[in-house]
């Protein structure tokens, strides 16, 4: 039987963060998978700011966006 539980590693000891129903002294196998720390919602934007710096010329991008808006792809209306 297998079960996945969250645990915390501190000072050389792995401590389960939830109740584990295992008899005392029983030998078990532990698989360790590291998960990245969850980002705080309020901080997410701050943590990603500057990620595109140097990759995109913002002024050129704005110029291209506004120029693209002037191009009409609709056929001319004939009355």
Secondary structure as UniProt FT lines:
FT   STRAND          7..10
FT   TURN            11..12
FT   STRAND          13..16
FT   TURN            24..25
FT   HELIX           41..43
FT   HELIX           44..48
FT   TURN            49..55
FT   HELIX           58..70
//
